[in-house]
Amino acid sequence: MRMWGHGGGFMDHEGGGRGAGHFGRHFGRRVFDHGDVRYVILALLAEKPSYGYELIKAIEERLNGAYSPSPGLIYPTLAMLVELGYVTEENAARDKKLYSLTPEGKEFLAANAPLVEAIFRKIARAAAIHRRADAPQLVRALENLKLALRLKTSGTELTGDQIEAIAAALDDAARRIEQC
């Protein structure tokens, strides 16, 4: 499974998103459980009627760019919500459909408010982790470390003492980071 930061994006159980076939994980933690996306869509539609593309962008924004669901996830979920009577679709300009929450959808959302709140807390945690991991200072420092290590270890044979000193410095850095 790919996770964010390793060439893939986040996926949820319903499929779609970046890197098809991968589940919604953020540093090993699931962002969405099976069926969560329907609640996210309903909650976003409760805020305002939206096009499918707007919903994709809203989810991506809520997750601070860490996950962008694919149209292959969003549109079938919207179709299911329309069939259930929780959402209506209105044909708009140029093959676009505007989706709105129905009174039944509002009732369903209200009845599941604790679950919806828990899902959005998970989303907020995943976004915060993504924000911290993407901090420019951390990216720069990590790249500097990798470059220094690559320069030191390429081209010349290291002595046993040099290897021990480098390993000790890396271990010390790891301990100091854990204490932050």
Secondary structure as a PSIPRED ss2 file (coil, helix, strand):
# PSIPRED VFORMAT (PSIPRED V4.0)

   1 M C   1.000  0.000  0.000
   2 R C   1.000  0.000  0.000
   3 M C   1.000  0.000  0.000
   4 W E   0.000  0.000  1.000
   5 G C   1.000  0.000  0.000
   6 H C   1.000  0.000  0.000
   7 G C   1.000  0.000  0.000
   8 G E   0.000  0.000  1.000
   9 G C   1.000  0.000  0.000
  10 F C   1.000  0.000  0.000
  11 M C   1.000  0.000  0.000
  12 D C   1.000  0.000  0.000
  13 H C   1.000  0.000  0.000
  14 E C   1.000  0.000  0.000
  15 G C   1.000  0.000  0.000
  16 G C   1.000  0.000  0.000
  17 G C   1.000  0.000  0.000
  18 R C   1.000  0.000  0.000
  19 G C   1.000  0.000  0.000
  20 A C   1.000  0.000  0.000
  21 G C   1.000  0.000  0.000
  22 H C   1.000  0.000  0.000
  23 F C   1.000  0.000  0.000
  24 G C   1.000  0.000  0.000
  25 R E   0.000  0.000  1.000
  26 H E   0.000  0.000  1.000
  27 F C   1.000  0.000  0.000
  28 G C   1.000  0.000  0.000
  29 R E   0.000  0.000  1.000
  30 R E   0.000  0.000  1.000
  31 V C   1.000  0.000  0.000
  32 F C   1.000  0.000  0.000
  33 D C   1.000  0.000  0.000
  34 H C   1.000  0.000  0.000
  35 G C   1.000  0.000  0.000
  36 D H   0.000  1.000  0.000
  37 V H   0.000  1.000  0.000
  38 R H   0.000  1.000  0.000
  39 Y H   0.000  1.000  0.000
  40 V H   0.000  1.000  0.000
  41 I H   0.000  1.000  0.000
  42 L H   0.000  1.000  0.000
  43 A H   0.000  1.000  0.000
  44 L H   0.000  1.000  0.000
  45 L H   0.000  1.000  0.000
  46 A H   0.000  1.000  0.000
  47 E H   0.000  1.000  0.000
  48 K C   1.000  0.000  0.000
  49 P C   1.000  0.000  0.000
  50 S E   0.000  0.000  1.000
  51 Y E   0.000  0.000  1.000
  52 G H   0.000  1.000  0.000
  53 Y H   0.000  1.000  0.000
  54 E H   0.000  1.000  0.000
  55 L H   0.000  1.000  0.000
  56 I H   0.000  1.000  0.000
  57 K H   0.000  1.000  0.000
  58 A H   0.000  1.000  0.000
  59 I H   0.000  1.000  0.000
  60 E H   0.000  1.000  0.000
  61 E H   0.000  1.000  0.000
  62 R H   0.000  1.000  0.000
  63 L C   1.000  0.000  0.000
  64 N C   1.000  0.000  0.000
  65 G C   1.000  0.000  0.000
  66 A C   1.000  0.000  0.000
  67 Y C   1.000  0.000  0.000
  68 S C   1.000  0.000  0.000
  69 P C   1.000  0.000  0.000
  70 S C   1.000  0.000  0.000
  71 P H   0.000  1.000  0.000
  72 G H   0.000  1.000  0.000
  73 L H   0.000  1.000  0.000
  74 I H   0.000  1.000  0.000
  75 Y H   0.000  1.000  0.000
  76 P H   0.000  1.000  0.000
  77 T H   0.000  1.000  0.000
  78 L H   0.000  1.000  0.000
  79 A H   0.000  1.000  0.000
  80 M H   0.000  1.000  0.000
  81 L H   0.000  1.000  0.000
  82 V H   0.000  1.000  0.000
  83 E H   0.000  1.000  0.000
  84 L H   0.000  1.000  0.000
  85 G C   1.000  0.000  0.000
  86 Y C   1.000  0.000  0.000
  87 V E   0.000  0.000  1.000
  88 T E   0.000  0.000  1.000
  89 E E   0.000  0.000  1.000
  90 E E   0.000  0.000  1.000
  91 N E   0.000  0.000  1.000
  92 A C   1.000  0.000  0.000
  93 A C   1.000  0.000  0.000
  94 R C   1.000  0.000  0.000
  95 D C   1.000  0.000  0.000
  96 K C   1.000  0.000  0.000
  97 K E   0.000  0.000  1.000
  98 L E   0.000  0.000  1.000
  99 Y E   0.000  0.000  1.000
 100 S E   0.000  0.000  1.000
 101 L E   0.000  0.000  1.000
 102 T C   1.000  0.000  0.000
 103 P H   0.000  1.000  0.000
 104 E H   0.000  1.000  0.000
 105 G H   0.000  1.000  0.000
 106 K H   0.000  1.000  0.000
 107 E H   0.000  1.000  0.000
 108 F H   0.000  1.000  0.000
 109 L H   0.000  1.000  0.000
 110 A H   0.000  1.000  0.000
 111 A H   0.000  1.000  0.000
 112 N C   1.000  0.000  0.000
 113 A H   0.000  1.000  0.000
 114 P H   0.000  1.000  0.000
 115 L H   0.000  1.000  0.000
 116 V H   0.000  1.000  0.000
 117 E H   0.000  1.000  0.000
 118 A H   0.000  1.000  0.000
 119 I H   0.000  1.000  0.000
 120 F H   0.000  1.000  0.000
 121 R H   0.000  1.000  0.000
 122 K H   0.000  1.000  0.000
 123 I H   0.000  1.000  0.000
 124 A H   0.000  1.000  0.000
 125 R H   0.000  1.000  0.000
 126 A H   0.000  1.000  0.000
 127 A H   0.000  1.000  0.000
 128 A H   0.000  1.000  0.000
 129 I H   0.000  1.000  0.000
 130 H H   0.000  1.000  0.000
 131 R H   0.000  1.000  0.000
 132 R H   0.000  1.000  0.000
 133 A H   0.000  1.000  0.000
 134 D C   1.000  0.000  0.000
 135 A C   1.000  0.000  0.000
 136 P H   0.000  1.000  0.000
 137 Q H   0.000  1.000  0.000
 138 L H   0.000  1.000  0.000
 139 V H   0.000  1.000  0.000
 140 R H   0.000  1.000  0.000
 141 A H   0.000  1.000  0.000
 142 L H   0.000  1.000  0.000
 143 E H   0.000  1.000  0.000
 144 N H   0.000  1.000  0.000
 145 L H   0.000  1.000  0.000
 146 K H   0.000  1.000  0.000
 147 L H   0.000  1.000  0.000
 148 A H   0.000  1.000  0.000
 149 L H   0.000  1.000  0.000
 150 R H   0.000  1.000  0.000
 151 L H   0.000  1.000  0.000
 152 K H   0.000  1.000  0.000
 153 T H   0.000  1.000  0.000
 154 S C   1.000  0.000  0.000
 155 G C   1.000  0.000  0.000
 156 T C   1.000  0.000  0.000
 157 E C   1.000  0.000  0.000
 158 L C   1.000  0.000  0.000
 159 T C   1.000  0.000  0.000
 160 G H   0.000  1.000  0.000
 161 D H   0.000  1.000  0.000
 162 Q H   0.000  1.000  0.000
 163 I H   0.000  1.000  0.000
 164 E H   0.000  1.000  0.000
 165 A H   0.000  1.000  0.000
 166 I H   0.000  1.000  0.000
 167 A H   0.000  1.000  0.000
 168 A H   0.000  1.000  0.000
 169 A H   0.000  1.000  0.000
 170 L H   0.000  1.000  0.000
 171 D H   0.000  1.000  0.000
 172 D H   0.000  1.000  0.000
 173 A H   0.000  1.000  0.000
 174 A H   0.000  1.000  0.000
 175 R H   0.000  1.000  0.000
 176 R H   0.000  1.000  0.000
 177 I H   0.000  1.000  0.000
 178 E H   0.000  1.000  0.000
 179 Q H   0.000  1.000  0.000
 180 C C   1.000  0.000  0.000
